[in-house]
């Protein structure tokens, strides 16, 4: 499976490092995939619906998710690599300071 990721937003506050759009086999796009710095390391969080159960507790259900470990790993690496490339490009970009 061909997986391409494009970083659409980066965040410097909180545990979300970036938000990405992921394209699968040039056929399906998943918007809103998050790259998160967790307690056990960095991971990818898929888009989810937030809902309230009968007891008033909030729950999250993934809208889309990988069905096996190999696909989850490939998706994580695609988003992580896109983030690294995006971060390097941003760091190397010249800044325009008007004085």
C-alpha positions as CSV (number, residue, x, y, z in Angstrom):
1,X,0.0,0.0,0.0
2,X,1.3,3.4,-0.9
3,X,0.9,5.9,2.0
4,X,1.6,9.6,1.5
5,X,1.3,12.2,4.4
6,X,1.2,15.9,4.2
7,X,1.5,18.1,7.3
8,X,-1.3,20.7,7.4
9,X,-0.6,22.2,10.8
10,X,2.0,22.1,13.5
11,X,1.5,23.0,17.2
12,X,4.0,24.1,19.8
13,X,1.7,23.9,22.8
14,X,0.4,20.7,24.3
15,X,1.1,17.1,23.2
16,X,-0.2,17.3,19.6
17,X,2.9,18.0,17.4
18,X,1.2,18.1,14.1
19,X,-2.0,17.4,12.1
20,X,-1.7,15.6,8.7
21,X,-3.7,14.5,5.7
22,X,-2.9,11.0,4.7
23,X,-3.5,9.6,1.2
24,X,-3.8,5.8,0.6
25,X,-2.9,4.4,-2.8
26,X,-3.8,7.8,-4.4
27,X,-7.4,6.8,-3.8
28,X,-8.6,7.8,-0.3
29,X,-7.6,10.8,1.9
30,X,-7.9,10.8,5.6
31,X,-8.0,14.3,7.0
32,X,-7.1,15.2,10.6
33,X,-4.6,12.5,11.6
34,X,-2.7,13.7,14.6
35,X,0.9,13.1,15.5
36,X,1.0,13.1,19.3
37,X,3.8,13.0,21.9
38,X,2.5,10.6,24.5
39,X,3.9,9.3,27.8
40,X,5.2,6.1,26.1
41,X,6.5,7.9,22.9
42,X,5.1,9.4,19.8
43,X,2.0,7.9,18.2
44,X,-0.6,8.6,15.5
45,X,-4.2,9.4,16.5
46,X,-6.9,8.8,13.9
47,X,-9.8,11.1,13.4
48,X,-12.6,10.3,15.9
49,X,-16.2,11.2,16.9
50,X,-16.8,12.4,20.5
51,X,-20.0,11.3,22.1
52,X,-21.6,11.0,25.5
53,X,-22.7,7.7,27.0
54,X,-25.9,7.2,29.1
55,X,-23.9,8.1,32.3
56,X,-22.8,11.4,30.8
57,X,-19.2,10.2,30.2
58,X,-17.5,11.4,27.1
59,X,-16.2,8.7,24.7
60,X,-14.2,8.8,21.5
61,X,-14.7,6.4,18.6
62,X,-12.2,6.3,15.7
63,X,-13.9,7.1,12.4
64,X,-11.3,5.2,10.5
65,X,-8.4,3.0,11.7
66,X,-5.8,0.5,10.5
67,X,-6.8,-3.1,10.8
68,X,-3.4,-4.5,11.4
69,X,-0.1,-3.7,13.0
70,X,1.8,-3.4,9.7
71,X,-0.5,-0.8,8.3
72,X,-0.5,1.1,11.6
73,X,3.3,1.2,11.5
74,X,3.5,2.3,7.9
75,X,0.9,5.0,8.6
76,X,2.9,6.2,11.6
77,X,6.2,6.3,9.7
78,X,4.6,8.2,6.8
79,X,3.3,10.9,9.1
80,X,6.5,11.0,11.2
81,X,8.6,11.3,8.1
82,X,6.4,14.1,6.7
83,X,6.7,15.9,10.1
84,X,10.5,15.6,10.1
85,X,10.7,16.9,6.5
86,X,8.3,19.7,7.3
87,X,10.3,20.7,10.4
88,X,13.6,20.7,8.6
89,X,12.2,22.8,5.7
90,X,10.7,25.3,8.2
91,X,14.0,25.5,10.1
92,X,16.0,26.1,6.9
93,X,13.6,28.7,5.5
94,X,15.0,32.2,5.5
95,X,13.3,34.7,7.7
96,X,12.3,38.1,6.4
97,X,12.9,40.8,9.1
98,X,11.8,44.3,8.2
99,X,13.7,47.0,10.1
